[in-house]
Amino acid sequence: MAQIFERSSNALARASLVLTGLIVIAVGVTLDGLQRSPWVTRQGQRPDQPVPFSHKHHVQGLGLQCQYCHVTVEKSSYAGIPPTKTCMNCHAQIWTNAQLLEPVRMSWATGQSLVWTKVHDLPDFVYFNHSIHVNKGLGCASCHGRVDQMPLMYMQNTLQMEWCLDCHRNPAKNIRPTSEIYNMAWEKPAEDRPVWCSVGEEKAGTPTAQAVNCVAKDPIGAGAEVASLQMPSLGAHGLAGDGSAAALPAVPVYKKFTSQDELGHFLVDHYKIRTPKELTSCEVCHR
């Protein structure tokens, strides 16, 4: 009986299997790169807005604080988009005839809100709470980038799940003192720019992070001077002026940090930030 397939068919079959495997791998790598690309994540894109609002002009140029416009960022899951009235607080008096601001004036006159295009838009199934991140020492620039240097707002990071997990696996690398949350130019501690932190008494009803006080200048010497100014006047027998026993105020003890790793782990511990092992429920982030 004559052979149906030539001897070369075996080599062709092997080559076909290898080629199919390479195609599958290439397609997988392409799709993986595609879902991380700006075409999908919109990273770096500047969407059209009803008014080309410049954060660089308002933040860096005029010195406006983030909270002036985003009023709920410290107490709500939503940072908040400023109403037209916030814009008109200034623009009812300056640039009153600028053509660029005509949509703002029209919104104020008609009472119809401006329709802004959301730059940082998470999927509907993702739950992100601004207040908990801000009150636990995560700076605005850590997620949004140097907003004070953006003439037009864009998304600096991907905001994909792997980006969130990268921070949650080791939050110490991004945590900063709560006093520096809105400081866009804040730099991590180093040998030539150390940070000193002290831990005070926690107060009920306030974020635990507020019990930690961090300064950029050496508090040694200044602390003793402040303590002496706050000490009550003592009588001959160590009593206060009213005859009661005088309680000396406690002088805060500061610890010096010269690296972000040391400072971060210190703050994670005292801010009471949950570890990855404690975040066992998917419902923390997914609703």
Phi, psi and omega in degrees: 000132183289145178289138179281319183254143175287164178299329181290348181296326178298314179295323180294321179295317179297316180297323180295319179296317179296316180297319178298318178298318179294322179295317179299316179296316181297319178296319179297315179295320180296314180294323178295318177291327181294317182288348175260357185280156177301339179297328179264314185280342184065021179293128178085354181277144179248097183290154177292139180235158178298331175224129180287076184290130181255109175294326180300317180292315186281323183273302183283321183283312184262345177080024178291138176281152179304319186291344180296322178263317182264076193288338185257011187295334182267350186225007181218162176289343184247128183294328178094135174258129185297140175287168181301328181301324179298319178293319185286345175305324178260315190279003167281349183239333180235148182052043185289340182245010182294128180297330181298331184260013180301319177299327179291315179294323178294320178297319180293322182286323185265342183079009180265127185293148172290140180261098181274148175271121184291124181277310179262088186247106179276156176301157184296335182275356181264130177253117178236129182251113180296317189298317183292325180289319179293316182285350177255014170092022177262118183287154179303317184293338180297325179258317188265354182077188181284079181301328181292353179247013183254108174299322174234136186289137174216165181270116183280323182253163185288330186063017176282167186300320181296329178290319177295315182296327179299324178282318184291336177288331179211075182294342183300333184285346182241345184290139179226167175302143182296338177290345182250013183303315186263007178273102183295331184267008182298136180246147180295149183297149178212179181301323182270355176216071181290165176234136178250134180228144175229156182246123179258196182274133178286140180248138181296137177087000179240151179303141181299333182294337182287350176280349180258128179243124180238140180229157181262354179245150182300116182277353181295131184097306178294323180297318180294325180292316179297319181298320181292329179288332183269351182290136178290153178290130185256145176278191183294333183253024178075025180252153177289174183299333181270006177090354180275160179294132184273130176261120181286134179293142180284130177276124182298142178260119183260145176244136185268137178233134180239010177212152180293327181297314179294312180297317183298314180292327176296314182290321178302320181292314185275339174279352181058053177274131182292142178280164178304327180292335180276344179267069186271345183263131177294337184288352175299320182247337184245128181242000000 
